[in-house]
């Protein structure tokens, strides 16, 4: 999936898309740059570890093991005056450079993007779309990764 998403982002970037904002979103497991969490391949484990370091009730208690990348994102997300097309790799590099969580930054950028590239489940699965896609811009272009399965998902939804 990274290759397909990266190719789509690369195609957009090659047509002079610097005046627009485009972002790729993937799972936490694929985008995490946290030194410990990113070492795990199991999606459920990564999701649980991430939530245990970023959930509001955990952060309100203070102390503990908070994610420094989420904290960096949380402090500066509205400062992100970004333009251009960002692949998953670009988001991860941006996260490293600025100390921001690439996953949450991508979710933030979706609501401000002209082009969004992600798995169809982010829009079609009611449990996920309510969290991720509810405020997507009406004029946005959405490119689905793994779209060859979309007909079955729509029938089942």
Secondary structure by P-SEA (a helix, b strand, c coil): caaaaaaaaaaaaaaccccbbbbcccccccccccccccccccaaaaaaaaaaaccaaaaaaccccccaaaaaaaaccccccccccccaaaaaaaaaaccccaaaaaaaaccccccccccccccccccccccccccccccbbbbbccccaaaaaaaac
